[in-house]
Amino acid sequence: MQFGRTYEEFEVGATYKHWPGKTVTEYDDHLFCLLTMNHHPLHMDTNYAEKTTDFGRNVVVGNYVYSLLLGMSVPDISGKAIANLEIESLRHVAPTFHGDTIYGQTTVLGKWPSKSKNDRGIVHVETKGYKQDGTLVCVFRRKVMVPTETYIKERGGEQPGRPELKQQEK
């Protein structure tokens, strides 16, 4: 299974559709809110959301949707990354609700070699997240530093540091 890409493997204009999607549960949303200390009643209080908001129900916290999409993109985009350098923009376009399933896709906008080290490059990507009905909910752009094939070879191949299974004596 491929986990990320080297600099050479990225093509400008390529789009990677991340699979599988993730159905967001109330538990997911509340746990994320609790972990990040975001106690806004729009996310945590059903009575408040039903009676006082335009949506009439709880909205999933946007940073969870962003984090979910970022995680979905790792096997295709940043699994081999040296560093995430910049989140250039982040837009929450439409609300996500408990029970919605989120899907993502990432398009390569550009790439260029590192100015300081010749064994890595920078990849500029845009990730879009959408719900089961195709509604766009989140868009973000980021720059990722990724290794070249040379970098991977010099540091032990595709799975550096993975131990080998010891032979059992009979």
Solvent accessible surface area in square Angstrom, and as a share of the most:
residue,aa,sasa,rsa
1,M,209,0.94
2,Q,86,0.38
3,F,98,0.41
4,G,0,0.00
5,R,37,0.13
6,T,6,0.03
7,Y,31,0.12
8,E,83,0.37
9,E,78,0.35
10,F,3,0.01
11,E,121,0.54
12,V,92,0.53
13,G,52,0.50
14,A,29,0.22
15,T,61,0.36
16,Y,31,0.12
17,K,150,0.64
18,H,5,0.02
19,W,203,0.71
20,P,89,0.56
21,G,20,0.20
22,K,71,0.30
23,T,64,0.37
24,V,0,0.00
25,T,62,0.36
26,E,82,0.37
27,Y,151,0.58
28,D,27,0.14
29,D,0,0.00
30,H,42,0.19
31,L,71,0.35
32,F,39,0.16
33,C,0,0.00
34,L,97,0.48
35,L,131,0.65
36,T,71,0.41
37,M,152,0.68
38,N,47,0.24
39,H,110,0.49
40,H,91,0.41
41,P,47,0.29
42,L,36,0.18
43,H,18,0.08
44,M,54,0.24
45,D,58,0.30
46,T,63,0.37
47,N,86,0.44
48,Y,74,0.28
49,A,0,0.00
50,E,101,0.45
51,K,153,0.65
52,T,89,0.52
53,T,33,0.19
54,D,149,0.77
55,F,92,0.38
56,G,33,0.31
57,R,122,0.45
58,N,9,0.05
59,V,15,0.08
60,V,3,0.02
61,V,7,0.04
62,G,22,0.21
63,N,81,0.41
64,Y,27,0.10
65,V,5,0.03
66,Y,33,0.13
67,S,43,0.28
68,L,29,0.14
69,L,0,0.00
70,L,42,0.21
71,G,43,0.41
72,M,28,0.13
73,S,0,0.00
74,V,45,0.26
75,P,47,0.30
76,D,32,0.17
77,I,0,0.00
78,S,13,0.09
79,G,22,0.21
80,K,30,0.13
81,A,33,0.26
82,I,58,0.29
83,A,38,0.30
84,N,82,0.42
85,L,86,0.43
86,E,77,0.34
87,I,73,0.37
88,E,70,0.32
89,S,47,0.30
90,L,66,0.33
91,R,136,0.50
92,H,94,0.42
93,V,69,0.40
94,A,28,0.22
95,P,39,0.25
96,T,4,0.02
97,F,17,0.07
98,H,51,0.23
99,G,49,0.47
100,D,14,0.07
101,T,23,0.13
102,I,0,0.00
103,Y,58,0.22
104,G,1,0.01
105,Q,45,0.20
106,T,0,0.00
107,T,38,0.22
108,V,1,0.01
109,L,60,0.30
110,G,14,0.14
111,K,59,0.25
112,W,94,0.33
113,P,88,0.56
114,S,16,0.11
115,K,203,0.86
116,S,99,0.64
117,K,107,0.45
118,N,150,0.77
119,D,20,0.10
120,R,29,0.11
121,G,0,0.00
122,I,14,0.07
123,V,0,0.00
124,H,26,0.12
125,V,1,0.00
126,E,25,0.11
127,T,0,0.00
128,K,76,0.32
129,G,0,0.00
130,Y,57,0.22
131,K,22,0.09
132,Q,101,0.45
133,D,103,0.53
134,G,50,0.49
135,T,52,0.30
136,L,61,0.30
137,V,2,0.01
138,C,0,0.00
139,V,5,0.03
140,F,0,0.00
141,R,86,0.31
142,R,0,0.00
143,K,45,0.19
144,V,0,0.00
145,M,32,0.14
146,V,0,0.00
147,P,0,0.00
148,T,14,0.08
149,E,77,0.35
150,T,72,0.42
151,Y,38,0.15
152,I,25,0.13
153,K,154,0.65
154,E,120,0.54
155,R,112,0.41
156,G,59,0.57
157,G,25,0.24
158,E,116,0.52
159,Q,111,0.49
160,P,80,0.50
161,G,82,0.79
162,R,160,0.59
163,P,115,0.72
164,E,158,0.71
165,L,159,0.79
166,K,169,0.72
167,Q,167,0.74
168,Q,149,0.66
169,E,172,0.77
170,K,243,1.03
